[in-house]
Amino acid sequence: MMMEGPYKYTRDGSGTVSRVIRVGTRKSQLARIQTDSVADKLKKLNPNVSLEIVGMSTIGDKILDTALSKIGEKSLFTKELENALERNEVDLVVHSLKDLPTTLPSGFTIGAVLKRENPHDAAVLHPKHEGKTLETLPENSVIGTSSLRRAAQLKKRFPHLVFKDIRGNLNTRLKKLDEKDDFAAIILAAAGLRRMGWDNRISQILGPEDCMYAVGQGALAVEVRSRDADILEMVSVLHDPETVLRCIAERAFLRHLEGGCSVPVAVHTELKNSQLYLTGAVFSLDGSDSLKETMQTSVAADGKSSDAVDERVQRVGVTAGKISGEAQDAAERLGVDLANLLLSKGAKEILTVARQLNDAS
């Protein structure tokens, strides 16, 4: 290994020198699968580059006995990875986009948002309830979820069920479901189950009428140092234009509402015929109080860039120089406009009460 400035190089048997790109990831099996999938794509596109994967544990991985919404830290699963990025120990980091705060620390940007997997939530039932759905589970069945957003929507939709906190990575949660009798079902992101190859555990996919998803859910993001023009250029080809526009609208909506892990905010987006539709909702903790609206805007999402695109422009933390700046601006405005509409109807009050109750419980 050779170091030259901040860069690392390697020489193979035939004397060929190639640059080593170090990719940071959380250590969980799902995080590794997601990171490997991104690394494989980069390797195919840049055969002359060596990739080295660096696994690390985050606060969210270490504190497993507390509900996420109570830890009071916005960057639970991302901070350690960003520290490594800042110290030049890694060159890029792969995250689930939904773990990334809508405002990134200075000096970082999301250089790629990959094509979104199914963004919906899924119910995974205990084997003894095979064939049932949330609707047909017995009265007072206990459902495990660590998400206030999921619990708020499902409490209202299925009042006969009881919701309890469950923490840990995917493997841990499934084990808790299968090996004990504490839970009749748990709610997980369909995307994670599918990436792990566990589609067969999905008892039911929850559509928007049951449970709208989290901002950015189902999409992977590559975070880089904003000053690394070459790395930014290298990962930018991974951007999926439709996912980028949908997620910019979702992130702008959440940022303008000042929401995070500790409040129940949910979204649903669709892009068809150059129209971007965004549905956004806020909920009280028990789901009894809610506001939900839909707005749309035209996005000339042709994936072509205009000459005036500035590589350095970030929109809600995303740098996508090759996608129409006009379309990105329209998506961001849509998110802000929808947030303003909900705020004008009392969203702030609902979220403030939800935050206070959550902090107090």
Residue pairs with C-beta under 8 A, 6 or more apart in sequence:
1 8
1 9
1 10
1 20
2 8
2 9
2 10
2 11
2 17
3 9
6 88
7 19
7 20
8 19
8 20
8 22
8 52
9 17
9 18
9 19
9 20
10 17
10 18
10 20
10 50
11 17
11 18
12 18
18 48
18 49
18 50
19 48
19 49
19 50
20 49
20 50
20 51
20 52
21 42
21 49
21 50
21 51
21 52
21 91
21 92
21 231
21 234
22 51
22 52
22 53
22 54
22 89
22 90
22 91
22 92
23 35
23 38
23 39
23 51
23 52
23 53
23 54
23 90
23 91
23 92
23 93
23 94
24 54
24 56
24 81
24 84
24 85
24 89
24 90
24 92
24 93
24 94
25 31
25 32
25 34
25 35
25 53
25 54
25 55
25 56
25 81
25 93
25 94
26 55
26 56
26 57
26 58
26 61
26 77
26 81
27 55
27 56
27 57
27 61
28 61
28 169
28 170
28 171
29 169
29 170
29 171
29 196
30 169
30 170
30 192
30 195
30 196
31 55
31 94
32 53
32 55
33 195
33 196
34 94
34 96
34 195
34 220
35 53
35 94
36 53
37 195
37 220
38 94
38 112
38 114
38 220
38 222
38 238
39 51
39 53
39 94
41 114
41 238
42 49
42 51
42 234
42 235
42 238
43 49
43 51
45 234
45 237
46 234
49 234
54 84
54 89
54 90
56 80
56 81
56 84
57 80
58 76
58 77
58 78
58 79
58 80
58 81
59 71
59 73
59 76
59 77
59 79
59 80
60 68
60 71
60 76
60 77
60 99
61 77
61 169
63 71
64 167
64 168
64 172
65 167
66 167
67 146
67 165
67 167
68 76
68 146
68 147
68 167
68 261
69 146
69 148
69 261
69 262
69 263
69 358
70 262
70 358
70 359
72 262
73 79
74 101
74 260
74 261
75 82
75 100
75 101
76 99
76 261
77 95
77 96
77 99
78 93
78 95
78 99
78 100
78 101
78 223
81 90
81 93
81 95
81 223
82 93
82 105
82 108
82 223
84 90
84 93
85 91
85 92
85 93
85 108
85 223
85 224
85 225
86 107
86 108
86 225
91 224
91 225
91 228
91 231
92 111
92 222
92 223
92 224
92 231
92 235
93 222
93 223
93 224
94 220
94 221
94 222
94 223
95 220
95 221
95 222
95 223
96 192
96 216
96 217
96 219
96 220
96 221
97 110
97 113
97 216
97 217
97 219
97 220
97 221
97 247
98 189
98 214
98 215
98 216
98 217
98 218
98 219
100 110
100 216
100 221
100 223
100 317
101 260
101 317
102 215
102 251
102 252
102 254
102 255
102 316
102 317
103 255
103 316
103 317
104 110
104 223
104 314
104 317
107 225
107 226
107 227
108 223
108 224
108 225
108 226
108 317
109 223
109 224
109 225
109 226
109 232
109 314
109 317
109 318
109 319
110 221
110 222
110 223
110 224
110 317
110 318
110 319
111 222
111 223
111 224
111 231
111 232
111 235
111 236
111 319
112 221
112 222
112 235
112 236
112 237
112 238
112 239
113 219
113 220
113 221
113 239
113 240
113 243
113 244
113 247
113 318
113 320
114 219
114 220
114 221
114 222
114 238
114 239
114 240
114 243
115 219
115 240
115 242
115 243
116 191
116 218
116 219
116 240
116 242
116 243
116 246
116 247
117 190
117 191
117 194
117 195
117 218
117 219
118 190
118 191
118 194
118 205
118 218
119 189
119 190
119 191
119 213
119 217
119 218
119 219
120 189
120 190
120 205
120 206
120 207
120 208
120 211
120 213
120 217
120 218
121 150
121 187
121 188
121 189
121 190
121 205
121 206
121 211
121 213
121 217
122 187
122 188
122 189
122 190
122 193
122 202
122 203
122 204
122 205
122 206
123 133
123 134
123 143
123 185
123 186
123 187
123 202
123 203
123 204
123 206
124 174
124 177
124 185
124 186
124 187
124 188
124 193
124 201
124 202
124 203
125 132
125 137
125 184
125 185
125 203
125 204
126 177
126 178
126 181
126 183
126 184
126 185
127 178
129 137
129 141
129 184
129 185
129 203
130 203
132 203
133 203
133 204
134 143
134 154
134 157
134 158
134 161
134 185
134 204
134 206
134 210
135 158
137 160
137 161
137 184
137 185
138 184
139 160
140 160
140 161
140 162
141 160
141 161
141 162
141 184
141 185
142 161
142 162
142 163
142 164
142 182
142 183
142 184
143 154
143 161
143 162
143 163
143 164
143 183
143 184
143 185
143 186
143 187
144 163
144 164
144 165
144 166
144 173
144 176
144 177
144 182
144 183
144 185
144 186
144 187
145 151
145 154
145 163
145 165
145 166
145 186
145 187
146 165
146 166
146 167
147 187
147 214
148 261
148 262
148 263
148 264
148 285
148 354
148 358
149 214
149 264
149 265
149 266
149 283
150 187
150 211
151 163
151 264
151 285
151 287
152 264
152 283
152 284
152 285
152 286
152 287
152 290
152 354
153 210
153 211
153 212
153 264
153 266
153 283
153 287
154 161
154 163
154 187
154 206
154 210
154 211
154 287
155 161
155 163
155 286
155 287
156 283
156 286
156 287
156 288
156 290
157 210
157 211
157 287
161 184
164 182
164 183
166 173
166 176
166 177
166 183
166 186
167 173
168 176
170 188
170 192
170 193
170 196
170 198
173 186
173 188
174 186
174 198
174 201
176 182
176 183
176 186
177 183
177 185
177 186
185 203
187 206
187 211
189 213
189 214
189 217
189 218
190 202
190 205
190 218
191 217
191 218
193 199
193 201
193 202
194 202
208 268
208 279
211 266
212 266
212 267
212 268
212 279
212 281
213 266
213 267
213 268
214 265
214 266
214 267
215 247
215 250
215 251
215 253
215 254
215 259
215 265
215 267
216 247
216 250
216 251
219 243
219 247
222 235
222 238
224 231
224 232
224 235
225 231
226 232
226 312
226 314
226 319
229 311
232 311
232 319
232 321
236 319
236 320
236 321
236 322
237 322
239 320
239 322
239 323
241 301
241 303
241 320
241 323
241 327
242 271
242 301
244 318
244 320
244 323
244 328
245 271
245 276
245 299
245 301
245 323
245 327
245 328
245 331
246 269
246 270
246 271
246 276
246 331
247 318
248 315
248 316
248 318
248 328
248 331
248 332
248 335
249 269
249 276
249 278
249 331
249 332
249 334
249 335
249 338
250 267
250 269
250 278
250 280
250 335
251 316
251 317
251 318
251 335
252 315
252 316
252 331
252 332
252 333
252 334
252 335
252 336
252 339
253 265
253 267
253 278
253 280
253 334
253 335
253 336
253 338
253 339
254 260
254 265
254 267
254 335
254 339
255 316
255 335
256 335
256 336
256 339
256 340
256 343
257 265
257 280
257 282
257 339
257 342
257 343
257 347
257 351
258 351
259 265
259 282
259 351
262 355
262 358
262 359
263 282
263 351
263 354
263 355
263 358
264 282
264 283
264 284
264 285
264 287
264 354
265 280
265 281
265 282
265 283
265 351
266 280
266 281
266 283
267 278
267 279
267 280
267 281
268 278
268 279
269 276
269 277
269 278
269 279
270 276
270 277
271 277
271 299
271 301
274 298
274 299
274 300
274 301
275 296
275 297
275 298
275 299
276 296
276 297
276 298
276 299
276 301
276 330
276 331
276 334
277 294
277 295
277 296
278 294
278 295
278 296
278 334
278 335
278 338
279 292
279 293
279 294
280 292
280 293
280 294
280 335
280 338
280 339
280 342
281 290
281 291
281 292
281 293
281 342
282 290
282 291
282 342
282 347
282 350
282 351
282 354
283 289
283 290
283 350
283 354
284 290
284 350
284 353
284 354
285 354
285 357
285 358
289 350
290 350
291 342
291 345
291 346
291 347
291 350
293 338
293 341
293 342
293 345
294 338
295 334
295 337
295 338
295 341
296 334
297 330
297 331
297 333
297 334
298 330
299 324
299 327
299 330
299 331
300 324
300 326
300 327
301 323
301 324
301 327
302 324
302 327
303 322
303 323
303 324
304 324
305 321
305 322
305 323
305 324
305 325
306 324
306 325
306 326
308 325
309 321
309 322
309 324
309 325
310 321
310 325
311 319
311 321
312 319
313 319
313 321
313 325
315 328
315 329
315 331
315 332
316 332
316 335
318 328
320 328
339 347
